[in-house]
């Protein structure tokens, strides 16, 4: 028994040193929308999309960006309630030609109406995987619009099939959405700060 006690103490010392925290600090900003750990673990995800639809309030806060990378004449993205889960909301701006970095940055400080003029704003909402998608419709009522407060370039993401330029976009929105069967509903009190993208040239 006396021989066993020193061996146990030695094993505990070895285990303590092998579990020492790495001396290499995490990068302060890796621009991939993942939360980095800091010394007090108080980091929070800054991205969200809040709104009310049919009297129900939503607040989507997934930290996983969902790009729009299929069309080069569109800049936009999706925000989800949780990574790769429904419901989700998408915001995009459609152009009549390939979108440039300068055009995306020029969205900042402007208000866009649902009047068919480029860059044309569009919103879409999916409650779940089985129901139809709700799409914004054009209207002459200027109370329905997208106001962009700021656009901040983040990085070029080459990890997907079509490389994209990514941006954090912040603003507010109100819109009329049309669902299946032509049902119209009002999306109000939209408030967002999330990641959008455009195809990189």
C-alpha positions in Angstrom: 0.0 0.0 0.0 2.9 2.4 0.8 4.3 1.8 -2.7 1.0 2.5 -4.3 0.5 6.0 -2.8 3.6 7.6 -4.5 2.6 6.1 -7.8 -0.9 7.6 -7.5 0.6 11.0 -6.7 3.0 10.8 -9.7 0.0 9.9 -12.0 -1.9 12.9 -10.7 1.0 15.3 -11.4 1.4 14.0 -14.9 -2.3 14.4 -15.6 -2.3 18.0 -14.3 0.6 19.1 -16.5 -0.8 17.3 -19.6 -4.1 19.2 -19.2 -2.5 22.6 -19.2 -4.3 25.3 -21.3 -2.6 26.1 -24.6 -0.4 29.2 -24.5 -1.6 30.1 -28.0 -4.4 32.6 -27.9 -7.4 32.3 -30.2 -7.4 35.0 -33.0 -9.2 38.1 -32.0 -11.3 38.2 -35.2 -11.4 35.3 -37.7 -14.3 36.9 -39.7 -16.1 33.6 -40.1 -19.0 34.4 -37.8 -18.0 31.8 -35.2 -17.7 33.0 -31.7 -14.2 33.0 -30.3 -13.6 32.1 -26.7 -11.9 34.8 -24.6 -10.6 34.7 -21.0 -14.0 35.2 -19.4 -16.2 33.5 -22.0 -18.5 36.5 -22.3 -18.6 36.6 -26.1 -21.9 36.8 -27.8 -23.2 36.3 -31.4 -23.9 39.8 -32.9 -26.1 38.6 -35.7 -29.9 38.5 -35.6 -33.1 39.2 -37.6 -36.1 40.2 -35.6 -39.6 40.8 -37.0 -43.3 40.2 -36.5 -45.4 38.3 -39.0 -49.2 37.6 -38.6 -48.9 38.9 -35.0 -46.2 36.4 -34.1 -42.7 37.7 -33.0 -39.6 36.1 -34.3 -35.9 36.5 -33.3 -33.5 34.5 -35.4 -30.0 34.4 -34.0 -28.0 31.6 -35.6 -24.3 32.3 -35.8 -23.9 30.2 -39.0 -24.1 32.4 -42.1 -26.3 31.2 -45.0 -25.0 32.8 -48.3 -26.8 33.5 -51.5 -24.2 32.3 -54.0 -26.2 30.9 -57.0 -26.8 34.2 -58.9 -24.2 36.9 -59.6 -26.9 39.6 -60.1 -28.1 39.2 -56.4 -26.7 40.2 -53.0 -28.3 38.7 -49.9 -28.4 36.1 -47.3 -30.5 34.0 -44.9 -30.9 34.2 -41.2 -32.1 31.1 -39.3 -33.5 30.4 -35.9 -30.7 27.9 -35.4 -28.0 26.4 -37.6 -29.5 24.6 -40.6 -33.0 24.7 -39.1 -36.4 26.3 -39.8 -37.9 28.8 -39.7 -35.7 31.2 -41.7 -35.8 34.5 -43.4 -34.0 35.9 -46.4 -33.2 39.4 -47.6 -31.8 40.2 -51.0 -31.2 43.0 -53.4 -31.6 42.2 -57.1 -29.6 44.1 -59.8 -29.8 44.0 -63.6 -26.2 42.9 -63.9 -23.4 41.2 -61.8 -23.2 42.8 -58.4 -19.9 44.5 -57.5 -18.3 45.1 -54.1 -18.9 48.9 -54.6 -22.6 48.3 -55.2 -23.1 46.3 -52.0 -21.2 48.9 -49.9 -23.3 51.7 -51.5 -26.5 50.2 -50.0 -25.5 51.8 -46.7 -27.5 54.9 -45.6 -30.3 54.3 -48.2 -33.9 53.3 -48.2 -35.2 50.8 -50.8 -38.9 50.4 -51.7 -40.8 47.5 -53.1 -41.5 49.2 -56.4 -39.6 47.1 -58.9 -36.6 49.4 -59.2 -33.1 48.2 -59.0 -31.5 47.4 -56.6 -34.8 45.7 -55.9 -35.2 44.5 -52.3 -36.9 41.2 -51.6 -37.8 39.2 -48.5 -38.7 35.6 -48.2 -39.8 33.5 -45.2 -40.0 29.8 -44.6 -41.8 28.6 -41.5 -40.8 24.9 -42.0 -39.5 22.5 -44.7 -42.9 21.4 -45.9 -44.9 24.7 -46.2 -44.5 27.1 -49.0 -42.2 30.1 -49.1 -43.6 33.6 -48.4 -42.3 36.2 -50.8 -42.4 40.1 -50.6 -44.6 41.8 -53.2 -44.4 45.1 -54.8 -46.5 48.0 -53.5 -46.9 51.7 -54.0 -47.1 52.1 -50.2 -43.8 53.6 -49.1 -44.3 52.5 -45.5 -43.1 49.1 -46.8 -39.3 49.4 -47.4 -35.9 48.3 -46.4 -33.6 50.9 -44.7 -30.0 50.0 -44.6 -28.0 51.6 -41.8 -24.6 50.2 -42.5 -22.7 47.6 -44.6 -19.4 46.3 -43.4 -17.1 44.1 -45.5 -16.0 41.0 -43.7 -14.0 38.7 -46.0 -13.9 36.6 -49.2 -15.1 33.1 -48.5 -13.6 30.5 -50.8 -14.8 27.5 -48.8 -18.0 27.0 -50.9 -18.6 26.0 -54.5 -18.8 29.6 -55.7 -16.5 32.0 -53.8 -18.4 35.0 -52.3 -17.6 38.4 -50.8 -19.3 38.6 -47.3 -20.7 41.6 -45.5 -22.5 42.4 -42.2 -25.6 44.5 -43.1 -27.7 46.3 -40.5 -31.1 48.0 -40.9 -34.8 47.8 -40.6 -37.7 46.6 -42.8 -41.5 46.3 -43.3 -43.1 44.4 -46.1 -46.1 42.6 -47.5 -45.5 38.9 -48.0 -47.6 36.6 -50.2 -48.0 33.0 -49.2 -49.5 30.0 -50.9 -52.9 30.6 -52.3 -52.3 34.3 -52.6 -52.7 35.0 -48.9 -51.1 38.4 -47.9 -49.6 39.1 -44.5 -47.6 42.0 -43.1 -44.1 41.7 -41.9 -43.5 44.5 -39.5 -40.9 45.8 -37.0 -38.1 44.2 -39.0 -34.7 44.8 -37.4 -31.6 43.0 -38.6 -27.8 42.7 -38.4 -26.7 39.6 -40.2 -24.4 38.4 -43.0 -25.1 38.8 -46.7 -23.0 37.9 -49.7 -22.4 38.4 -53.4 -20.6 36.2 -55.9 -16.9 37.1 -56.1 -15.6 38.0 -59.5 
